[in-house]
């Protein structure tokens, strides 16, 4: 069997799922949001970096991670791409905990109706080592500018999902989009 297209490499949180909204709900009994537009958890909640790492890891390994809502119009256009013969390879800095991975894969399957390939890296891990495993030329979908840069370094074609936390970033080699409809149109044209 030959692939019709190269697999689309994709981050999960902030690209396929709305991790941020769920994390904010989960954190609400613990701390109020102080800086809502800041990407850094420690700045957003005015807590130490160690506390931010601890809470992020705890959230990524709890039951909530299996039930994250789909981001924007991802459900419709991911399914459409799959129907047209595209495959996805998810690369997520979630956790190396086995059950967190099971919950992540289950969330992907229930949201998109397919057993999407998913590589789970440690919480907050860089994606460089994973991205270099793929030959150049793959689409690489991300919400974090540093990971777009890693994609460029390994010859991939990054598409950045627009969020308040990444609006400062501007690289003419990275395509910025608002919606999955935009992604669909770029990939299929």
C-alpha positions, 0 to 999 in steps of 0.5 A: 500500500502506498500513501497518497500523501505524506503524513501531516505532522501535528501538535495536539494541544492548541492545534487539535484540542483546546487544552488552554480552556480546560486547564483554566477550568481545572485550575480555577479552584486553585488560583485565579488567572492574573495575566490571561494573555500570557502563555507561561502558566507561571505568569498567567497564574502568578505562581512559581515556575516549579508550581506551574510545571507541577500543575501542568504535569498533574493536569496532563496526567489526570482524567480531564486529558481524555475529554478535551474539546476540539479546537475551533473547526478542527473536527470538520476539517480533520475528518475531511482530510482523512476522508481524502486520504491524508494521514496524521502523525500527532506529536504531543508534549503531554506526558510519558505516563502510559495512561495519559497516553491512553486517554490522549489517544482515546480523545483523538479517536472519539473526536476525529473518528480514527485511530490517529498515530500519536507519539507522547513526549514528556510534559513540556518536551521539545519536539526536535528529536521527533521531527528530525525522524521525518524526511523533509517536506511534511506539513507541520501544524503547531501553536508554539513558535519555537516548535515551528522553528524546529520544523523549519530546521528539519525541512518541514512546512510549518503552519502556525495556529493563531492564538493570543500567546503567539501573535508576537511571532512573525516568520515569513517561512511560517504560514499563520492561520486562524482556522482549520478551514484555512489549513484544509485549503492550504494543504489541498491546494 
